[in-house]
Amino acid sequence: MTARKSTPFKKETKKEKVVEHTLTSSKVVKDKEELKPHQKPVSNFLRQNDVSVLIADAGCAKDFVQMYRAIEGLKTKEFERIIICKPIIEAGVGAGIGFLPGSIEEKTSVYLKSFYDSVDKIVGKEHSNPIKAKMQFEHVGFQRGNTFPDYSIIILSELQNLTASQAHTYITRLPQTSKMFISADSSQSDLGMKSGLNDFLESISGIENYGIAILDSEKHQMRRKEITQITKKYNEIQKRKGNFFTLDTKRFEYIEL
């Protein structure tokens, strides 16, 4: 389907923002890192929908913007907790999560690292503990039959590494009082053609308060600019080899940001 063009972002005068020292106290400190101008429309997109999907290449700060909006929701008491859901993809022989030392919380903490790092950047490491205490990790394999808690922000990361059935399980566990932020990188699917990303996006397309946005890689790339060019070449190579997942934008409605 043809993408709907988003309203151009109007540059605003930079304002000093503050975040709470704890989630309940009145003491405030300056933000350590604010949203960039090109990230603000993405944050607004997350604010406007109950279920929001961001599709972007690696390095486009998907986790950061999602966490920024989630922290905003905690500060305003719109939400009570942040739940991180992420497929556990093991790297090979001997790399299974069961071989890691410690409790299940310690074993899975590595999958929260990018989100913890985002919290540190947004509020400062010295002020991050009250927010991290409100964060929890949920494994993909243990959600069937359960309902997410009320007044939660659910961040479902790496949707491209879920089957259509797994993705459907998650979306059907969302209560009325909670919101879900979903991110995907179609060029990094470990499932190849078995990825459920296209099926899932088609199933939610056109549903009220559900939104899909594709981020412009060149605009949003926060690491090295060459990554965009390298990713394009990598995709071409993998397509030649076969069994490469391709995002089919004809199957769903989306906006470009």
Secondary structure in CASP SS format (residue, H / E / C, confidence):
PFRMAT SS
TARGET T0000
AUTHOR 0000-0000-0000
METHOD secondary structure of the structure
MODEL  1
M C 1.00
T C 1.00
A C 1.00
R E 1.00
K E 1.00
S C 1.00
T C 1.00
P C 1.00
F C 1.00
K C 1.00
K C 1.00
E C 1.00
T C 1.00
K C 1.00
K C 1.00
E C 1.00
K C 1.00
V E 1.00
V E 1.00
E E 1.00
H C 1.00
T C 1.00
L C 1.00
T C 1.00
S C 1.00
S C 1.00
K C 1.00
V E 1.00
V E 1.00
K E 1.00
D C 1.00
K C 1.00
E C 1.00
E C 1.00
L C 1.00
K C 1.00
P H 1.00
H H 1.00
Q H 1.00
K H 1.00
P H 1.00
V H 1.00
S H 1.00
N H 1.00
F H 1.00
L H 1.00
R H 1.00
Q H 1.00
N C 1.00
D C 1.00
V E 1.00
S E 1.00
V E 1.00
L E 1.00
I E 1.00
A C 1.00
D C 1.00
A C 1.00
G C 1.00
C C 1.00
A C 1.00
K H 1.00
D H 1.00
F H 1.00
V H 1.00
Q H 1.00
M H 1.00
Y H 1.00
R H 1.00
A H 1.00
I H 1.00
E H 1.00
G H 1.00
L H 1.00
K H 1.00
T C 1.00
K C 1.00
E C 1.00
F C 1.00
E C 1.00
R E 1.00
I E 1.00
I E 1.00
I E 1.00
C E 1.00
K C 1.00
P C 1.00
I C 1.00
I C 1.00
E C 1.00
A C 1.00
G C 1.00
V C 1.00
G C 1.00
A C 1.00
G C 1.00
I H 1.00
G H 1.00
F H 1.00
L C 1.00
P C 1.00
G C 1.00
S C 1.00
I H 1.00
E H 1.00
E H 1.00
K H 1.00
T H 1.00
S H 1.00
V H 1.00
Y H 1.00
L H 1.00
K H 1.00
S H 1.00
F H 1.00
Y H 1.00
D H 1.00
S H 1.00
V H 1.00
D H 1.00
K H 1.00
I H 1.00
V H 1.00
G C 1.00
K H 1.00
E H 1.00
H H 1.00
S C 1.00
N H 1.00
P H 1.00
I H 1.00
K H 1.00
A C 1.00
K C 1.00
M E 1.00
Q E 1.00
F E 1.00
E E 1.00
H C 1.00
V H 1.00
G H 1.00
F H 1.00
Q C 1.00
R C 1.00
G C 1.00
N C 1.00
T C 1.00
F C 1.00
P C 1.00
D C 1.00
Y C 1.00
S E 1.00
I E 1.00
I E 1.00
I E 1.00
L E 1.00
S C 1.00
E C 1.00
L H 1.00
Q H 1.00
N H 1.00
L C 1.00
T C 1.00
A H 1.00
S H 1.00
Q H 1.00
A H 1.00
H H 1.00
T H 1.00
Y H 1.00
I H 1.00
T C 1.00
R C 1.00
L C 1.00
P C 1.00
Q C 1.00
T C 1.00
S C 1.00
K E 1.00
M E 1.00
F E 1.00
I E 1.00
S E 1.00
A E 1.00
D C 1.00
S H 1.00
S H 1.00
Q H 1.00
S C 1.00
D C 1.00
L C 1.00
G H 1.00
M H 1.00
K H 1.00
S C 1.00
G C 1.00
L H 1.00
N H 1.00
D H 1.00
F H 1.00
L H 1.00
E H 1.00
S H 1.00
I H 1.00
S C 1.00
G C 1.00
I C 1.00
E C 1.00
N C 1.00
Y E 1.00
G E 1.00
I E 1.00
A E 1.00
I E 1.00
L C 1.00
D C 1.00
S H 1.00
E H 1.00
K H 1.00
H H 1.00
Q C 1.00
M C 1.00
R C 1.00
R C 1.00
K C 1.00
E H 1.00
I H 1.00
T H 1.00
Q H 1.00
I H 1.00
T H 1.00
K H 1.00
K H 1.00
Y H 1.00
N H 1.00
E H 1.00
I H 1.00
Q H 1.00
K H 1.00
R H 1.00
K H 1.00
G C 1.00
N C 1.00
F C 1.00
F C 1.00
T C 1.00
L C 1.00
D C 1.00
T H 1.00
K H 1.00
R H 1.00
F C 1.00
E C 1.00
Y C 1.00
I E 1.00
E E 1.00
L C 1.00
END
